[in-house]
Amino acid sequence: MSVPDERNDVTSRGVVPSWRRPELALALIVLGLGVFVIAGTANVAAAASTLGLGPRFFPLLVGAAMIVIGVCYVVDVVRGGHGDPEESEDVDARAPADWRGVGLVSVIFLIFAALLDLLGWVIAGALLFFGLALALGARDRLRAAVVAIILAVATYLAFVKGLGVTLPGGLLSGVI
């Protein structure tokens, strides 16, 4: 029989009560995001395509899937399920998190969001891809820059010309 430890509410076997486990927090976040996606999709109003699928179809599908997964995950955690540590040969589960990398990637995304309307998708996207490549360890800066430009132009053309989605042109408006 395990005896509760008064200092940190953990039993002597090291088992954390189900209501305090990080898995439950993640399950509730997934569930909440699903509800948020469904609620945000309710305000989308546009005509359906020739296939009968409008712009609300995929967000509703993703939101519903997130709700189902979130509910299943909450039930699993409450019943005692827990995440197992990674058991890969190239992963050290005891290594500390790379908070510098997480912070750098977050700052790059915030800068991208701030510059998107001003510079346009192609320039801001190229800067985003280049910055992420460097933040994630790319050593050859010239190759990273070339790949970033190719990715930015390709995604712009795929969305604007292929899917008919409007992306900000920015400084290159009228050129591309």
Order of alpha helices (4+ residues) and beta strands (2+ residues): beta-beta-alpha-alpha-alpha-alpha-alpha
